[in-house]
Amino acid sequence: MNTQLQPPIQPGWAWQYSWLDLSLADIIVVLLMVFVFIIALVLPFPGGHDR
């Protein structure tokens, strides 16, 4: 039986700037939220043209 310790899983890529430390997954989520926000501002409300 092998009783040696296994190396830990290596962390993914992260962007570091001063106090801000964002992983790749965090950046993708933020970009998706900004995209959805912009689309919500641009698209008209359904049925809003009747008045």
Backbone as a printed PyTorch tensor [residue, N CA C, xyz], in Angstrom:
tensor([[[  0.8470,  -1.1970,   0.0000],
         [  0.0000,   0.0000,   0.0000],
         [  0.8850,   1.2510,   0.0000]],

        [[  0.5310,   2.2030,  -0.8340],
         [  1.2980,   3.4390,  -0.9680],
         [  0.8170,   4.4390,   0.0810]],

        [[  1.7060,   4.8140,   1.0070],
         [  1.3150,   5.7300,   2.0850],
         [  1.8990,   7.1270,   1.9090]],

        [[  2.4690,   7.3950,   0.7350],
         [  3.0350,   8.7130,   0.5030],
         [  1.9230,   9.7420,   0.3180]],

        [[  2.2240,  10.9510,   0.7290],
         [  1.2590,  12.0410,   0.5480],
         [  1.1970,  12.4370,  -0.9210]],

        [[  0.0110,  12.7070,  -1.3840],
         [ -0.1810,  13.1490,  -2.7590],
         [ -0.0310,  14.6690,  -2.8160]],

        [[  0.5050,  15.2100,  -3.9000],
         [  0.6160,  16.6690,  -4.0070],
         [ -0.7770,  17.2890,  -4.1090]],

        [[ -0.9460,  18.4810,  -3.5690],
         [ -2.2620,  19.1390,  -3.6570],
         [ -2.5960,  19.5150,  -5.0920]],

        [[ -3.8620,  19.6830,  -5.3490],
         [ -4.3050,  20.1200,  -6.6710],
         [ -3.8360,  21.5520,  -6.8780]],

        [[ -3.2710,  21.8160,  -8.0220],
         [ -2.7580,  23.1530,  -8.3060],
         [ -3.9190,  24.1250,  -8.5140]],

        [[ -3.8150,  25.3270,  -7.9470],
         [ -4.8820,  26.3100,  -8.1430],
         [ -4.9110,  26.7970,  -9.5840]],

        [[ -6.0550,  27.2630,  -9.9940],
         [ -6.2110,  27.7840, -11.3500],
         [ -5.5890,  29.1520, -11.4970]],

        [[ -5.7920,  29.7180, -12.6830],
         [ -5.2390,  31.0340, -12.9850],
         [ -5.9820,  32.1020, -12.2060]],

        [[ -5.2720,  33.1100, -11.7140],
         [ -5.8990,  34.2200, -10.9910],
         [ -5.2200,  35.5180, -11.3990]],

        [[ -6.0200,  36.5760, -11.4820],
         [ -5.5260,  37.9030, -11.7850],
         [ -5.3860,  38.6490, -10.4730]],

        [[ -4.2190,  39.2090, -10.2060],
         [ -3.9660,  39.9060,  -8.9490],
         [ -3.6080,  41.3540,  -9.2350]],

        [[ -4.3220,  42.2470,  -8.5450],
         [ -4.0430,  43.6670,  -8.6510],
         [ -4.2890,  44.2900,  -7.2900]],

        [[ -3.2470,  44.7140,  -6.6300],
         [ -3.3280,  45.3350,  -5.3110],
         [ -4.1140,  44.4290,  -4.3630]],

        [[ -5.2640,  44.8640,  -3.8830],
         [ -6.0650,  44.0680,  -2.9450],
         [ -7.0340,  43.1430,  -3.6660]],

        [[ -7.1660,  43.2940,  -4.9720],
         [ -8.1320,  42.5250,  -5.7540],
         [ -7.4770,  41.2550,  -6.2930]],

        [[ -8.1170,  40.1170,  -6.0720],
         [ -7.6070,  38.8260,  -6.5200],
         [ -8.7730,  38.0470,  -7.1200]],

        [[ -8.8190,  37.9710,  -8.4530],
         [ -9.9390,  37.3350,  -9.1380],
         [ -9.4800,  36.0820,  -9.8630]],

        [[-10.2290,  35.0140,  -9.6760],
         [ -9.9450,  33.8000, -10.4320],
         [-10.5960,  33.9120, -11.8070]],

        [[-10.2620,  33.0000, -12.6860],
         [-10.8270,  33.0080, -14.0310],
         [-12.3390,  32.8310, -13.9780]],

        [[-12.8250,  31.9780, -13.0920],
         [-14.2700,  31.7710, -12.9620],
         [-14.9650,  33.0530, -12.4960]],

        [[-14.3510,  33.7820, -11.5720],
         [-14.9320,  35.0480, -11.1030],
         [-15.0210,  36.0680, -12.2380]],

        [[-13.9820,  36.1490, -13.0480],
         [-13.9750,  37.1020, -14.1570],
         [-15.0630,  36.7570, -15.1670]],

        [[-15.2470,  35.4640, -15.4430],
         [-16.2970,  35.0460, -16.3790],
         [-17.6730,  35.4080, -15.8410]],

        [[-17.9070,  35.1870, -14.5590],
         [-19.2110,  35.5130, -13.9620],
         [-19.4620,  37.0170, -14.0020]],

        [[-18.4600,  37.8160, -13.6900],
         [-18.6220,  39.2750, -13.7210],
         [-18.9240,  39.7480, -15.1470]],

        [[-18.2080,  39.2170, -16.1330],
         [-18.4590,  39.6100, -17.5170],
         [-19.8580,  39.2060, -17.9690]],

        [[-20.3220,  38.0360, -17.5660],
         [-21.6860,  37.6200, -17.9090],
         [-22.7290,  38.5190, -17.2570]],

        [[-22.5020,  38.9190, -16.0050],
         [-23.4480,  39.8020, -15.3250],
         [-23.4940,  41.1700, -15.9970]],

        [[-22.3470,  41.6970, -16.4010],
         [-22.3150,  42.9830, -17.0980],
         [-23.0250,  42.8710, -18.4420]],

        [[-22.8070,  41.7670, -19.1640],
         [-23.4640,  41.5420, -20.4420],
         [-24.9840,  41.4920, -20.2820]],

        [[-25.4710,  40.7690, -19.2880],
         [-26.9180,  40.6740, -19.0530],
         [-27.4760,  42.0380, -18.6640]],

        [[-26.7450,  42.8050, -17.8720],
         [-27.1970,  44.1360, -17.4790],
         [-27.3160,  45.0520, -18.6930]],

        [[-26.3320,  45.0290, -19.5770],
         [-26.3830,  45.8730, -20.7710],
         [-27.5300,  45.4490, -21.6800]],

        [[-27.7280,  44.1480, -21.8430],
         [-28.8410,  43.6570, -22.6640],
         [-30.1790,  44.0890, -22.0540]],

        [[-30.2870,  44.0580, -20.7300],
         [-31.5290,  44.4810, -20.0800],
         [-31.7920,  45.9700, -20.2850]],

        [[-30.7540,  46.7690, -20.3810],
         [-30.9480,  48.1990, -20.6360],
         [-31.3310,  48.4700, -22.0840]],

        [[-30.8120,  47.6840, -23.0040],
         [-31.0320,  47.9300, -24.4280],
         [-32.3710,  47.3860, -24.9040]],

        [[-32.7400,  46.2000, -24.4720],
         [-33.9850,  45.5930, -24.9370],
         [-35.1920,  46.3040, -24.3390]],

        [[-36.2180,  46.5590, -25.1370],
         [-37.4150,  47.2260, -24.6090],
         [-38.2660,  46.2470, -23.7980]],

        [[-39.0810,  46.8050, -22.9340],
         [-40.0210,  45.9780, -22.1950],
         [-41.0690,  45.4350, -23.1570]],

        [[-41.5170,  44.2020, -22.9630],
         [-42.5440,  43.6580, -23.8670],
         [-43.8710,  44.4140, -23.6680]],

        [[-44.4890,  44.8080, -24.7430],
         [-45.7700,  45.5010, -24.6910],
         [-45.6560,  46.9610, -24.2950]],

        [[-44.4910,  47.5370, -24.2690],
         [-44.3130,  48.9180, -23.8680],
         [-44.5920,  49.9230, -24.9650]],

        [[-44.7880,  49.4800, -26.1830],
         [-44.9910,  50.3900, -27.3120],
         [-46.4710,  50.7460, -27.5210]],

        [[-47.3690,  50.2090, -26.7280],
         [-48.8020,  50.4430, -26.9160],
         [-49.2210,  51.8550, -26.5030]],

        [[-48.5220,  52.4710, -25.6490],
         [-48.9710,  53.7630, -25.1140],
         [-48.5010,  54.9120, -25.9500]]])
